[in-house]
C-alpha cells in the first residue's frame, strides 16, 4: 500500500509539473501576443509618421502600413506558437506541405495583394482622386487603399469597398487626375431663333463663370435636329469647381434665354377635337 501510494504521488507530481509548465507557457505566449501586438502597432505608427514626413503618396503609406502590420503580427504569432513547444521547423514544414492547399484557398487574397502592388506601381489614381470603375456602377473619392481592398466614399457619404484585384483589371476613369476639365454642353433652340443672338447670349453667360481660359470658350451649332437647332458650348474650368460651374452655367443660360425671348423646344402633344354635326353624326352612329 505504501509503494502504491508513493507511485501515485510520483505520477501526480509529474503531471502537475507538466500542467504547470504548459500553463506557464500559455501565459507567456499570451503575454508575447499582447505585448507584440501593441509593439507592432507602435512600430506601424512610427513608420507611418516617417513616411508622412517625407510626403510619400498617401496610397503608398496606407498600403505599406497595412502590409507591415500583417507581417509583424504573423511574426508575433509565430513566436507565441513556438513558445508553446511547437518548433519553428515544424511550422515551416507544415506550411510547406500544405502550400498548395493554402495557395488555392488564398488565391483571391493573393490576387488582391498583387493588384494592390500594381496599383501602387502604375498609379492610375491617388487617395483623394474621384474615380469611376467602368462597368460596375461604382464611383467615388478614394478614401484609403489597404493591402487587400480600396475604399471609395460616394457623394452621399457611403463607403464602397472594392478588391484591389478587381480594380487592377478594370477600366478606370479618373475625373480629378488633371488640373482642368472641359465642360461640353448641348442645348436645343427653336429653328426661328437668331443664331448670332443665341451665341452672344451663351458666350456672355460663360464669361461670367470661373473659366480657366476665357479666350478658348467656344459656342457653336452642334447639330440640326428634327425639332431644334442644337447649340454647343465648350469651356475649360478648374477640376475642383467643374460640377458647380456646369450647374451654374445651365441655370444662368436658361435665365438668359427667358430674358431674351429665346425658345427652348420641348415635346408637345396636341389634341384636336372635331365636332360631328347633323347627318355626319347619324352616319357615324350607324
Secondary structure, 3 states (H helix, E strand, C coil): CHHHHHHHHHHHHHHHHHHHHHHHHHHHHHHHHHHHHHHHHHHHHHHHHHHHHCCCCHHHHHHHHHHHHHHHHHHHHHHHHHHCCCCHHHHHHHHHHCHHHHHHHCHHHHHHHHHHHHHHHHCCCCCCCEEEECCCCEEEEEEEECCCEEEEECCCCCEEEEEHHHHHCCCEEECCCCCEEEEEEEEEECCCCCHHHHHHHHHHHHHCCCECCHHHCEEEEEEECCCCEEEEEEEEEEHHHHHHHHHHHHHHHHHHHHHHCCCCCCCCCCCCCCCCCHHHHHHHHC
